[in-house]
Structures are given as C-alpha cells and as structure tokens.
Amino acid sequence: MNILITGAWQEAEKSINTIENMRHKVLFLQYEKDELPCDYEWVEGVICNGLFLHHSIEKFINLKYIQLTSAGYDRVPMEYVEQHNIRIYNARGVYSIPMAEFAIGGVLQLYKHMDRFAENQKDALWNKERNLLELFGRTVCIVGCGNVGTECAKRFKAFGCNVVGVDIVTREDENYSRIELIDNIDEVLVCSDIVVLTLPLTERTFHIMNKDRFEKMKKESVLVNIARGAVVDSTALIEALDNKKLGGAVLDVFEEEPLGNENRLWLMENVIVTPHNSFVGDGNRERLSKVIIDNLKI
C-alpha cells in the first residue's frame, strides 16, 4: 500500500523502516496544509490528523485506509468515508490515561482549594482552609463511556465515588455502578456531584449541556469538559456559573479555540481553564506508535 504519513505523527520517522518492511511504500509530509509530495492518485493510505481540512478527500481517488492520530473523527468527512468503504482507525486508547488523570486532578484542585494555597504561598501566608471537600462518597456522572470515560471511571471509583455512566448503549462494566442510556441523562444529572464529559461531538451531542440541563444539576456540582467544546453551550455555562447554579468547572476545550482573552471564563471563581491540553502525557508517543503499527497489520 502507498502510504502518506504526515507530521501529525511525531514519531513517524522512527517507524518508517518498520512500515516499509511490512511491504508498504511511504512518503512523508511534515505540514498537512502544504502541497503533497506526490500525486493524489498515488495515495492509498494516510496517517494524519487534519489532512482533509486542507486537501479535499475527493482528490484521493485510490484512498482505502485512514489512520488518525486523534481520538475524534470530527476532522474527517465521515459520510464520504462510509460511502466509499474506506477503512478508518482513530488513536483509540492513546490519550485516555492522561485525560483521565487530568479530569480527576482538576476536580481535586477545586475540592482542595489548591489555587488559594498557591496564592498564599506566594505571599508566605499561613492561612488554613476550613471548607475542603472529599471525593469519597460523591456521585460522578461520566457522559460517554468509551476509553477516556472508562479510564476516568476507574480513577473516580478508586477514590470511593459512585460512578454512573451515560452512553448510547448500556453494558455491564465493573468500573460503573450502572450505565444509563443517554436518553436518561437528566435523571442522572439531578443526583450527580461531578459530571465529566468525554463523549464525541455529533449533531446529537451538540450543546447537550445547555441551560435546561444546568438547571437540573446540583448547585454545588462540578462540570468537567475534556470532550469537545461544542458539547457545552458556553453562554449557558457562563450564566449558570454567574448565578451560582454550579459549584465550579474544569474546562480544557471550548467552542472557539484559542479562548479569547476577553472571555469571562478566564477570571471566574472556581473555574479552571486550560488550553486543550488534557491529552498530553509522556506515554502518548509510545502508545500511538503501537496503535498505528498494530492497525497496519490488520
């Protein structure tokens, strides 16, 4: 197979010989927006991230294989892929561990008032905090029970939380006390102390967290979004935080990125803002390379 590999796979050059020894021909394109080093017709497989944002997929008339370096499929014209029976793989499981660690770390930062301790340390102030919270016994709702959601579930369960999943299908899973259908999300939100969003962005999940759902949540509850920005109605979220209808939020993704420096979320109390960074971990490169090589063997 003729494979075009882009710089989205940072460890690609270390694995090109391995791929060529699997009887594939390889060309490399560092920047996906640049001109291809070959004719579009030459390409039968791609290893990329946002290649089709810059190069129309229709030009790749012999394309039969796509390997993404991302977990999400939102940068790929999936309708075209399905219509043309193109095999597609994502970076399944690659980023789940750092994202789960990030989610639980963010909640702990809010629960333990670590921002206040950090400020006190700068000023050498010995001020005790008397209102710290515990994770133990809290109900955690994981919306999206795939790899990322389940890694989150494992960690919250280890802290003694009651973990309830919400997904498009139900199943038995030891990491959850139960998994409810997404149609029942409102019933789970009502009793949840922490809501973690790990679901994909689709037409159905766009603004799934909106004004009505924030109204249903506990006033002291914490929202964690490590999914996609547009699964949350950001205007409704700011309003809910303003009106103290939520206890806080851990936000790594936003409807518009980068988040504008005038956005009020930057300065809101009990809100943690990070620049779409939750997926970063020192084990990612090794995991991604293994996923890519393993999928080429299928």
C-alpha positions in Angstrom: 0.0 0.0 0.0 1.2 3.5 -0.8 1.0 5.4 2.5 1.3 9.2 3.0 2.4 10.0 6.6 2.1 13.5 8.0 3.9 15.3 10.8 0.8 14.8 13.0 2.6 11.6 13.9 5.6 13.0 15.7 7.4 9.7 16.0 6.8 8.7 12.3 10.4 8.8 11.2 11.4 6.3 13.8 8.9 3.8 12.4 9.1 4.3 8.6 11.6 1.4 8.2 9.2 -0.8 10.1 6.3 0.1 7.9 8.4 -0.3 4.7 9.5 -3.8 5.9 5.7 -4.5 6.0 5.8 -4.1 2.2 4.3 -0.6 2.2 5.7 2.4 0.3 6.0 5.6 2.3 6.1 9.3 1.6 6.3 11.9 4.4 4.6 15.3 4.5 5.5 17.4 7.6 2.8 20.0 7.4 -0.7 18.9 6.4 -1.5 22.3 4.8 1.4 22.0 2.4 1.5 20.6 -1.2 1.7 16.8 -1.3 5.0 15.2 -2.3 3.1 13.1 -4.8 0.0 12.9 -6.9 -3.2 12.4 -5.1 -3.8 9.3 -7.1 -0.7 7.7 -5.6 -2.0 7.7 -2.1 -3.8 4.6 -0.9 -3.4 5.1 2.8 -2.8 8.1 5.1 -1.7 8.6 8.6 -2.8 12.1 9.6 -4.9 14.3 11.7 -6.4 17.3 9.8 -5.2 16.5 6.3 -8.7 16.7 4.8 -9.2 20.2 6.2 -6.6 21.3 3.7 -6.9 18.7 0.9 -10.3 17.6 -0.4 -10.8 13.9 0.3 -12.4 13.6 -3.2 -9.0 14.1 -4.8 -7.7 10.9 -3.2 -9.4 8.6 -5.7 -7.5 5.5 -4.6 -7.8 6.0 -0.9 -8.7 2.9 1.1 -7.1 3.4 4.5 -7.1 6.3 7.0 -5.2 6.2 10.4 -5.9 9.3 12.6 -3.5 10.5 15.2 -6.6 11.9 17.1 -9.3 10.1 19.1 -12.0 12.2 17.4 -13.4 11.8 13.9 -14.7 15.4 13.6 -11.9 16.5 11.1 -12.9 13.8 8.6 -15.8 13.8 6.2 -17.2 10.5 7.7 -20.2 10.3 5.3 -17.8 10.2 2.3 -15.6 7.6 4.1 -18.5 5.3 4.8 -19.9 5.7 1.3 -16.6 4.7 -0.2 -15.9 1.8 2.2 -12.6 3.4 3.4 -11.2 1.7 6.4 -10.6 4.3 9.2 -8.9 4.0 12.6 -8.6 6.5 15.3 -6.0 6.8 18.1 -8.1 4.6 20.3 -6.8 4.5 23.9 -3.7 6.6 23.3 -4.8 9.7 25.2 -7.2 8.1 27.7 -4.8 7.9 30.6 -3.5 11.5 30.7 -7.1 12.8 30.1 -8.4 10.7 33.0 -5.6 11.9 35.3 -6.3 15.5 34.2 -10.0 15.2 35.0 -9.5 13.9 38.5 -6.7 16.3 39.1 -8.9 19.2 38.1 -11.7 18.2 40.4 -9.3 17.7 43.3 -7.8 21.1 42.7 -11.2 22.7 43.1 -12.2 20.4 46.0 -9.0 21.1 47.9 -8.8 24.9 47.1 -5.3 24.5 45.7 -5.4 27.8 43.9 -5.9 29.6 47.3 -3.0 27.7 48.8 -0.8 28.6 45.8 -1.7 32.3 46.2 -1.0 32.1 50.0 2.4 30.5 49.3 3.4 33.4 47.1 2.7 35.8 49.9 4.0 33.5 52.7 0.6 33.4 54.3 -0.2 30.7 56.8 -4.0 30.6 56.3 -5.9 27.5 56.8 -8.8 26.5 54.6 -11.8 25.1 56.5 -14.1 24.2 53.7 -12.2 21.5 51.8 -14.3 18.7 50.2 -13.8 15.0 49.8 -14.2 12.9 46.7 -15.2 9.9 48.8 -18.9 9.1 48.5 -19.6 11.5 45.7 -21.7 10.5 42.7 -19.8 11.0 39.4 -21.6 11.0 36.1 -19.4 10.0 33.1 -21.1 11.1 29.9 -19.5 8.9 27.2 -18.3 5.5 28.3 -15.6 4.9 25.8 -11.9 4.5 26.6 -11.5 8.0 28.0 -14.7 7.8 30.1 -13.8 4.4 31.4 -10.3 5.4 32.5 -12.0 8.3 34.3 -14.4 5.9 35.9 -11.6 3.7 37.2 -9.9 6.6 38.9 -13.0 8.1 40.5 -14.1 4.6 41.7 -10.7 4.2 43.3 -11.5 7.3 45.4 -14.7 5.7 46.7 -17.0 7.5 44.3 -20.3 6.1 43.0 -19.7 6.2 39.2 -22.7 6.3 36.8 -22.2 6.1 33.1 -24.3 7.6 30.3 -23.9 6.4 26.8 -25.8 5.5 23.6 -25.8 1.8 24.6 -25.8 0.1 28.0 -23.5 -2.7 29.2 -22.2 -4.3 32.3 -18.9 -2.8 33.4 -17.2 -3.2 36.8 -16.0 0.3 36.6 -19.5 1.8 36.8 -22.3 1.1 39.3 -24.5 1.2 36.2 -24.6 2.7 32.7 -27.8 4.5 31.6 -28.9 5.4 28.1 -28.2 8.9 27.0 -32.0 9.5 26.8 -32.0 9.2 30.6 -29.2 11.8 31.2 -31.4 14.2 33.0 -32.2 11.7 35.7 -28.5 11.1 36.3 -27.6 14.8 36.3 -30.1 15.5 39.1 -28.2 13.3 41.6 -24.6 13.9 40.4 -21.9 15.8 42.3 -19.5 15.7 39.4 -20.2 15.5 35.6 -17.4 14.5 33.3 -17.9 14.9 29.5 -15.9 12.5 27.4 -18.4 12.0 24.5 -17.8 12.7 20.8 -19.2 15.8 19.1 -22.0 14.9 16.8 -25.3 16.5 15.7 -26.9 14.8 18.6 -24.4 15.8 21.2 -24.0 19.5 20.1 -24.9 21.6 23.2 -26.0 18.5 25.0 -25.1 20.5 28.1 -27.4 23.5 27.8 -29.4 25.9 30.0 -32.1 23.3 30.8 -29.6 20.7 31.9 -27.6 23.2 34.0 -30.9 24.0 35.8 -31.3 20.3 36.6 -27.8 19.9 38.1 -26.9 20.3 41.8 -25.9 23.8 42.7 -22.6 22.6 44.2 -21.8 20.3 41.3 -18.7 20.5 39.2 -18.6 20.2 35.4 -15.5 18.7 33.6 -15.3 19.0 29.9 -12.4 17.1 28.2 -14.5 16.2 25.2 -15.2 18.9 22.6 -16.1 22.5 23.3 -19.3 22.5 21.4 -20.9 19.8 23.5 -21.4 22.6 26.0 -23.4 25.8 25.4 -20.8 28.2 26.6 -23.2 31.1 27.0 -25.5 29.0 29.2 -22.5 27.7 31.2 -21.3 31.2 32.0 -24.8 32.2 33.0 -25.0 29.1 35.3 -21.7 29.9 36.9 -22.7 33.6 37.3 -25.9 32.5 39.1 -24.1 30.0 41.3 -26.1 27.2 39.8 -22.8 25.2 39.6 -20.1 24.8 42.1 -17.3 25.0 39.5 -16.0 23.8 36.2 -12.8 22.3 34.8 -12.6 23.3 31.1 -10.0 22.1 28.7 -12.0 22.6 25.5 -14.1 25.4 24.1 -16.5 26.3 21.3 -13.9 28.7 20.0 -10.2 28.0 20.4 -8.0 29.6 21.4 -10.3 31.0 24.0 -10.3 34.8 23.6 -8.5 36.8 26.3 -11.7 38.8 26.8 -13.7 35.7 27.7 -15.0 35.9 31.2 -14.2 32.2 31.9 -10.6 33.2 32.4 -11.3 35.1 35.6 -14.3 33.3 37.0 -14.1 31.9 40.5 -14.0 28.1 40.8 -13.2 27.7 37.1 -10.1 26.0 35.8 -9.2 26.9 32.2 -6.6 25.0 30.2 -5.6 25.3 26.5 -6.9 21.9 25.1 -4.0 20.3 26.9 -5.6 17.3 28.8 -4.5 14.7 26.3 -0.7 15.4 26.8 1.3 12.7 28.5 4.7 11.3 28.3 3.4 7.9 27.3 1.4 9.1 24.3 4.1 8.6 21.7 4.8 5.0 22.5 1.1 4.2 22.7 0.3 6.0 19.4 3.1 4.2 17.5 1.9 0.8 18.8 -1.7 1.6 17.7 -0.6 2.6 14.2 1.7 -0.4 13.6 -0.9 -2.8 15.0 -3.6 -1.4 12.8 -1.4 -1.7 9.7 -1.2 -5.5 10.5 -4.9 -5.9 10.3 
